[in-house]
Amino acid sequence: MQRVWRYIFLLGGFAGTLPATSVLTCGFNGGALGSTGCYTNTFSFSESLDWSDAYGTADTVNNPNAVYNPVLNGPWNATTGNGLTVGATLGPAYNGTQTTIARADNFQMVFAGEEEGWQVAAFAGYENYALYGGMFDAQPDGFAGFPGDHLLYTNHGEGPLQLRFSQGVSGAMFRISTPTSGDVNATVKAYASLNPGLLDTPLMIYTINATNAAGSCGTLINFTNDAPTPCNLAPYIGIQGFNGDIRSLVISTTDSAGLLIDTLYLDENVTDGPEPGTFGLFGCAVTLLGIMVRRKRLAAQRSRF
């Protein structure tokens, strides 16, 4: 099964065309989509998690864990440089033909040397890789080791994909796309609970529509021996501005073929404030001081008569 979908990804790269532009609209908490307030790459983050660092290479032979079943094995956990555990799993009411999450890399050709030139990656040493010719970035240099963006993929299921955090974060952002050509219609919900259910109320809902940002990037395949060109149109999606309250994200799209996300950027900064008990003690102290001052004034007035 792994080999089948690996080559489905490969053949998809031969079919697409390069979209000229992509227009992003967004909405919050079920509101109408508009062009203002949408999140872009200006997101402020404290660290990032590369999916290759988290789960290993997309080489499904040398990395047997490149395809993971969270239903059987629990969340697919990875630890960030700051010690935060990120667990990838399937979200509530998962809808897909397979209950697996997989690694994939966004490239289709590599430069094999001056004599060999540009070659299709699957026939130039990457035959065991889960190759995806989609709308993310790529560095098509065979000597770089990992020529394309490192992606996390819901294996033939539209989602939702759930990311769980071992402690609360203030924000998270990543790029997202889907295999079927057309628009990216995606939603991310942030929750204060680690494992939310369908009836739990999210802290925030953020929805996007990015035109011409899904499907295959045709220019990742180039038979003229020139460098292939990545489309690099996958939009950013995420949620920010919460003071360490986010414990999980639930990500979904309208594409039944699956969803793919790129590097995870995290804002772990939390502004410390007085504990609720401190406010209570402070209020009691002010009240007591006021009573004492009032008693002294009454005593002084009585002594005058």
C-alpha positions in Angstrom: 0.0 0.0 0.0 2.8 2.4 0.8 4.4 1.8 -2.7 1.0 2.4 -4.4 0.4 5.9 -3.0 4.1 6.8 -3.4 3.7 6.5 -7.1 0.3 8.1 -7.2 2.1 11.2 -5.8 4.8 10.9 -8.4 2.5 10.7 -11.4 0.5 13.6 -10.1 3.5 15.8 -10.7 3.3 15.3 -14.5 -0.2 16.7 -14.8 -0.6 20.1 -13.3 0.0 23.6 -14.5 1.6 26.6 -12.7 -1.1 29.0 -11.3 -0.2 32.6 -11.9 -1.5 33.9 -8.6 -3.3 32.8 -5.5 -5.8 35.0 -3.7 -6.3 34.4 0.0 -9.5 35.1 1.9 -10.2 34.2 5.5 -12.8 34.3 8.2 -13.0 34.0 12.0 -15.4 31.9 14.1 -17.7 31.1 11.3 -17.9 34.7 9.9 -17.9 35.6 6.2 -14.6 35.3 4.3 -12.7 38.5 3.5 -9.3 39.7 2.5 -8.4 41.6 5.7 -6.8 40.2 8.8 -5.6 37.0 7.2 -2.4 35.4 8.7 0.7 35.4 6.5 4.4 34.6 7.1 4.6 37.6 9.5 3.7 35.2 12.4 6.0 35.7 15.4 7.3 32.4 16.7 9.7 31.1 19.3 10.6 27.8 17.7 9.7 25.5 14.8 9.4 21.8 14.2 10.5 20.3 10.9 8.6 17.1 10.2 11.8 15.3 9.0 13.4 16.1 12.3 10.3 15.0 14.1 9.5 11.7 12.3 12.5 11.0 10.0 13.0 10.8 6.3 10.2 10.2 3.7 12.2 7.2 2.5 9.7 4.5 3.4 12.3 1.6 3.1 15.0 3.1 5.3 12.4 4.6 7.6 9.6 2.1 8.3 7.9 4.7 10.6 7.3 7.1 7.7 3.7 5.8 7.7 2.1 5.8 11.1 -1.2 4.5 12.4 -2.3 6.7 15.5 -5.4 4.6 15.9 -3.3 1.5 16.7 -0.3 3.2 18.3 -1.6 6.5 19.9 -0.4 10.0 18.9 2.7 10.3 16.8 4.9 12.2 19.3 7.9 14.4 18.6 9.8 16.7 20.9 10.8 20.3 20.0 14.1 21.9 20.9 12.5 23.6 23.8 11.2 20.3 25.2 7.6 20.6 24.0 5.9 17.4 22.9 3.8 17.6 19.8 1.5 14.7 19.1 0.0 14.2 15.7 -3.2 12.1 15.5 -6.5 11.9 13.8 -9.1 14.4 14.9 -12.7 13.7 16.1 -15.0 12.2 13.4 -12.0 11.5 11.2 -13.2 10.9 7.6 -10.8 9.0 5.4 -10.1 5.7 3.7 -7.0 5.0 5.8 -6.3 5.7 9.4 -2.6 6.7 8.9 -0.5 9.8 8.8 2.6 9.8 6.6 5.7 11.8 5.7 6.2 13.1 2.2 8.7 15.5 0.5 7.7 18.1 -2.0 9.9 17.5 -5.1 9.9 15.5 -8.3 13.3 16.1 -10.0 16.9 16.3 -8.7 20.2 17.4 -10.2 22.3 14.3 -10.5 25.6 16.0 -11.7 27.0 17.8 -14.7 26.9 14.7 -16.9 23.5 13.3 -15.8 21.8 16.7 -15.4 18.3 16.9 -14.1 16.5 13.6 -13.6 13.2 12.4 -12.3 13.8 11.8 -8.6 12.1 8.3 -8.5 14.7 7.1 -11.1 17.7 8.9 -9.6 18.1 7.4 -6.1 14.7 8.4 -4.6 12.7 5.4 -5.7 11.7 4.7 -2.1 10.6 8.2 -1.2 7.1 9.4 -0.8 7.3 12.2 -3.4 4.7 14.9 -3.6 4.6 17.3 -6.5 2.5 19.9 -4.9 2.3 23.6 -4.1 5.0 23.8 -1.4 8.6 24.9 -1.9 11.4 22.7 -3.2 15.2 22.9 -3.4 15.8 20.6 -6.3 19.4 19.8 -5.7 20.2 16.1 -5.3 23.3 16.9 -3.3 21.3 18.8 -0.6 20.1 15.5 0.9 16.4 16.6 1.2 15.5 18.5 -1.9 11.9 19.4 -1.1 9.9 20.8 1.8 9.2 18.1 4.5 5.5 17.5 4.8 3.0 15.7 7.1 0.1 14.0 5.2 -3.2 12.6 6.2 -2.9 9.5 4.0 -6.0 9.7 1.7 -8.3 11.3 4.3 -9.6 14.8 4.4 -9.1 14.9 8.1 -9.3 16.2 10.6 -5.7 16.1 11.6 -5.1 16.9 15.3 -1.9 18.3 16.8 -1.7 18.0 20.6 0.8 20.0 22.8 2.2 18.8 26.2 1.8 22.3 27.5 -0.2 25.3 26.4 1.1 27.5 23.5 0.0 31.0 22.5 0.0 30.4 18.8 0.8 28.0 16.0 1.1 28.4 12.2 2.0 26.3 9.2 1.5 26.1 5.4 -1.3 23.8 4.1 -2.4 22.4 0.8 -4.4 19.5 -0.6 -3.8 17.0 -3.5 -6.8 17.8 -5.7 -6.2 20.7 -8.0 -8.1 23.9 -7.3 -8.6 26.0 -4.2 -7.4 25.2 -0.6 -10.5 25.3 1.7 -9.2 24.7 5.2 -10.2 25.3 8.8 -8.2 25.2 12.0 -9.8 25.1 15.4 -7.9 25.8 18.6 -8.9 24.2 21.9 -8.0 24.6 25.5 -8.3 20.8 26.0 -5.7 18.2 25.0 -8.2 15.9 23.3 -11.4 17.8 22.4 -14.6 16.1 21.3 -17.2 17.2 18.8 -19.2 19.0 21.4 -16.3 21.0 22.9 -16.2 24.7 22.2 -13.1 25.9 20.5 -11.2 29.0 21.6 -11.1 30.2 18.0 -12.0 29.0 14.5 -10.0 30.3 11.5 -11.0 29.4 8.0 -9.2 30.1 4.7 -9.8 29.9 1.0 -6.7 30.2 -1.2 -7.4 30.1 -5.0 -5.3 27.9 -7.3 -3.2 26.7 -4.3 -4.0 23.0 -4.3 -3.1 20.0 -6.5 0.0 19.3 -8.6 2.7 21.8 -9.5 3.5 21.0 -13.1 6.8 22.9 -13.3 8.4 20.6 -10.7 8.8 18.3 -13.8 11.0 19.8 -16.5 12.3 17.7 -19.4 14.4 20.5 -21.0 17.2 19.8 -18.5 16.6 23.2 -16.9 16.0 23.5 -13.2 12.4 22.8 -12.2 10.5 25.6 -10.6 8.4 25.1 -7.4 5.0 26.7 -7.3 5.4 27.7 -3.6 1.8 28.8 -3.3 0.6 26.8 -0.3 -1.0 29.3 2.1 -0.4 29.9 5.8 -3.0 28.9 8.3 -2.9 29.1 12.1 -4.1 30.8 15.2 -2.2 33.3 17.4 -2.8 35.7 20.3 -3.6 33.3 23.1 -1.6 33.5 26.3 -0.6 29.9 26.6 -4.2 28.6 26.4 -3.9 26.4 23.3 -3.5 22.7 24.0 -4.6 21.3 20.7 -5.4 22.2 17.1 -7.9 20.4 14.8 -7.2 20.9 11.1 -9.6 20.0 8.3 -10.2 20.6 4.6 -12.9 19.8 2.0 -10.6 17.6 -0.1 -11.3 13.9 0.4 -7.8 13.1 -1.0 -6.1 14.3 2.1 -4.3 17.3 3.5 -0.6 18.2 3.8 1.1 20.6 6.2 4.6 22.1 6.2 6.9 23.1 9.0 5.1 23.9 12.3 5.9 27.3 13.8 5.1 27.7 17.5 4.6 30.8 19.7 5.3 29.5 23.3 5.7 32.9 24.9 3.4 33.4 27.9 2.9 36.6 29.7 2.9 36.0 33.4 0.5 38.0 35.6 -0.6 37.9 39.2 -2.4 34.8 40.2 -6.2 35.1 40.9 -5.5 34.5 44.6 -3.1 37.5 44.5 -5.8 39.7 43.2 -8.1 38.5 46.0 -5.6 39.1 48.7 -4.8 42.5 47.3 -8.5 43.4 47.3 -8.9 42.2 50.9 -5.9 44.3 52.0 -7.3 47.4 50.4 -10.7 46.9 52.0 -9.2 46.3 55.5 -7.0 49.4 55.1 -10.1 51.5 54.2 -12.0 50.2 57.3 -9.0 51.1 59.6 -8.7 54.6 58.1 -12.4 55.2 58.5 -12.4 54.1 62.2 -9.5 56.4 63.0 -11.4 59.3 61.5 -14.5 58.5 63.5 -12.5 58.3 66.7 -10.8 61.6 66.0 -14.2 63.3 65.4 -15.7 61.9 68.6 -12.7 63.2 70.7 -13.5 66.7 69.6 -17.0 66.7 71.2 
